Amino acid sequence: MIIGVLGAGQMGGGIAQTAAQSGMDVLLADANLELAEKGRSKIDAQLKKQVEKGKLTDGDREKIMGRIKAVNGVQGLASVNLVVEAVSEKPELKFQIFKQLDEVCSKETILASNTSSISITRIAAQTKRPEKVIGMHFMNPVPVMKLVEGIRAIQTSDDTAKKTRDVAEKMGKTYVEVRDIPGFAVNRILMPMINEAVTTLYEGIASVEDIDTAMKLGTNQPMGPLTLADFIGLDTCLAIMEVLHEGLGDSKYRPCPLLKQYVSAGWMGKKSGRGFYKYDV
Ligand SMILES: NC(=O)c1ccc[n+]([C@@H]2O[C@H](COP(=O)([O-])OP(=O)(O)OC[C@H]3O[C@@H](n4cnc5c(N)ncnc54)[C@H](O)[C@@H]3O)[C@@H](O)[C@H]2O)c1
């Protein structure tokens, strides 16, 4: 089984690493060979940290890295059985990429997208093999998080869904199948909860720390919703709320004005040094 991963960033790197750790051969591509090599080196650095912690032997690291080959762009992925696309979250870019993948890859290749919010049905419609297009939504960080949401476009065949589930399970993930509706399942449930936590703060019902403590201890969550929002990125949370609001047309998904204001201020969460909490960057 050869997996192609397109987009060697945070998610693509994690997907490539997890596939190689599960014994699969991986071709890792980005916009050019240099970026793909850079993504491959980042995986090596991650694995070296595991070796230092005694969680992996150096021999195993070498074996895993031996299964990952950096290639140049979409054209480097002609020979793979399944592509997981993990390029930046821009609809026009993904549509263009799927048109190219459809031309380059063998007729049998399954084309999966790791998009968090773009319609898989629209992505599938860019190709001449819509029945072989599916969403494969990994969670961040990929090597740690157990879930893959398998998103069936209206065109996706049973055969494609089954083969995709098999690959996810071979990667050690638990696969849940969801329909291609804005937010899929995880974000449809999680983001309104985070948005409501921000509204709770906005209305002065409780402080940042007390909201998080209440949800951690009161509902047995490992971290409070405002901490989680800071980790995800407040811009990402806002973008997903906007997708839910527009896509479902229901005012219950209206993004909280305070969330919008934080994003306008450049307070994006952990990555920018400030969100609901302050961080060293
Ligand atoms: N970060 C998360 O928590 C998360 C979780 C689930 C899904 N996702 C989704 O995964 C995808 C990637 O997100 P990320 O966080 O890894 O972003 P990222 O910015 O870390 O990586 C994106 C990669 O795409 C590459 N790219 C851009 N244009 C390209 C092109 N024309 N051809 C090939 N590669 C190109 C970039 O060079 C970069 O390496 C997005 O669709 C995002 O919505 C992200």
The ligand as an SDF file (V2000), in Angstrom:
LIG
                    3D

 44 48  0  0  0  0  0  0  0  0999 V2000
   -4.3350   22.2400   12.0660 N   0  0  0  0  0  0  0  0  0  0  0  0
   -5.3780   21.5550   12.4910 C   0  0  0  0  0  0  0  0  0  0  0  0
   -5.6470   21.4910   13.6980 O   0  0  0  0  0  0  0  0  0  0  0  0
   -6.2100   20.7780   11.4990 C   0  0  0  0  0  0  0  0  0  0  0  0
   -7.0200   19.7310   11.9560 C   0  0  0  0  0  0  0  0  0  0  0  0
   -7.7610   18.9890   11.0330 C   0  0  0  0  0  0  0  0  0  0  0  0
   -7.7100   19.3240    9.6770 C   0  0  0  0  0  0  0  0  0  0  0  0
   -6.9350   20.3810    9.2630 N   0  0  0  0  0  0  0  0  0  0  0  0
   -6.8870   20.6680    7.8130 C   0  0  0  0  0  0  0  0  0  0  0  0
   -5.6760   20.1590    7.2820 O   0  0  0  0  0  0  0  0  0  0  0  0
   -5.2660   20.9520    6.1580 C   0  0  0  0  0  0  0  0  0  0  0  0
   -3.8380   21.4280    6.3650 C   0  0  0  0  0  0  0  0  0  0  0  0
   -3.7550   22.1640    7.5610 O   0  0  0  0  0  0  0  0  0  0  0  0
   -2.3590   22.3940    8.3220 P   0  0  0  0  0  0  0  0  0  0  0  0
   -2.7180   22.8780    9.6710 O   0  0  0  0  0  0  0  0  0  0  0  0
   -1.4840   21.2040    8.1490 O   0  0  0  0  0  0  0  0  0  0  0  0
   -1.7590   23.6310    7.4760 O   0  0  0  0  0  0  0  0  0  0  0  0
   -0.2230   23.9970    7.2060 P   0  0  0  0  0  0  0  0  0  0  0  0
   -0.2310   25.4240    6.8260 O   0  0  0  0  0  0  0  0  0  0  0  0
    0.6450   23.5440    8.3280 O   0  0  0  0  0  0  0  0  0  0  0  0
    0.1650   23.1000    5.9240 O   0  0  0  0  0  0  0  0  0  0  0  0
   -0.3510   23.3430    4.6370 C   0  0  0  0  0  0  0  0  0  0  0  0
    0.6720   22.8730    3.6290 C   0  0  0  0  0  0  0  0  0  0  0  0
    0.1010   22.9770    2.3170 O   0  0  0  0  0  0  0  0  0  0  0  0
    1.1440   23.3350    1.4440 C   0  0  0  0  0  0  0  0  0  0  0  0
    0.6370   23.8610    0.1820 N   0  0  0  0  0  0  0  0  0  0  0  0
    0.1120   25.0930   -0.0730 C   0  0  0  0  0  0  0  0  0  0  0  0
   -0.1690   25.1910   -1.3860 N   0  0  0  0  0  0  0  0  0  0  0  0
    0.1650   24.0130   -1.9720 C   0  0  0  0  0  0  0  0  0  0  0  0
    0.1120   23.5090   -3.3110 C   0  0  0  0  0  0  0  0  0  0  0  0
   -0.3380   24.2490   -4.3110 N   0  0  0  0  0  0  0  0  0  0  0  0
    0.5490   22.2430   -3.5410 N   0  0  0  0  0  0  0  0  0  0  0  0
    1.0200   21.4840   -2.5380 C   0  0  0  0  0  0  0  0  0  0  0  0
    1.1020   21.9070   -1.2460 N   0  0  0  0  0  0  0  0  0  0  0  0
    0.6830   23.1560   -0.9850 C   0  0  0  0  0  0  0  0  0  0  0  0
    1.9310   24.3790    2.2410 C   0  0  0  0  0  0  0  0  0  0  0  0
    3.2340   24.5920    1.6870 O   0  0  0  0  0  0  0  0  0  0  0  0
    1.9710   23.7130    3.6150 C   0  0  0  0  0  0  0  0  0  0  0  0
    3.0900   22.8750    3.7800 O   0  0  0  0  0  0  0  0  0  0  0  0
   -6.3060   22.0630    6.0320 C   0  0  0  0  0  0  0  0  0  0  0  0
   -7.2690   21.6760    5.1090 O   0  0  0  0  0  0  0  0  0  0  0  0
   -6.8970   22.1360    7.4420 C   0  0  0  0  0  0  0  0  0  0  0  0
   -8.2100   22.6390    7.4480 O   0  0  0  0  0  0  0  0  0  0  0  0
   -6.1690   21.1000   10.1410 C   0  0  0  0  0  0  0  0  0  0  0  0
  1  2  1  0
  2  3  2  0
  2  4  1  0
  4  5  1  0
  4 44  2  0
  5  6  2  0
  6  7  1  0
  7  8  2  0
  8  9  1  0
  8 44  1  0
  9 10  1  0
  9 42  1  0
 10 11  1  0
 11 12  1  0
 11 40  1  0
 12 13  1  0
 13 14  1  0
 14 15  2  0
 14 16  1  0
 14 17  1  0
 17 18  1  0
 18 19  2  0
 18 20  1  0
 18 21  1  0
 21 22  1  0
 22 23  1  0
 23 24  1  0
 23 38  1  0
 24 25  1  0
 25 26  1  0
 25 36  1  0
 26 27  1  0
 26 35  1  0
 27 28  2  0
 28 29  1  0
 29 30  1  0
 29 35  2  0
 30 31  1  0
 30 32  2  0
 32 33  1  0
 33 34  2  0
 34 35  1  0
 36 37  1  0
 36 38  1  0
 38 39  1  0
 40 41  1  0
 40 42  1  0
 42 43  1  0
M  CHG  2   8   1  16  -1
M  END
$$$$
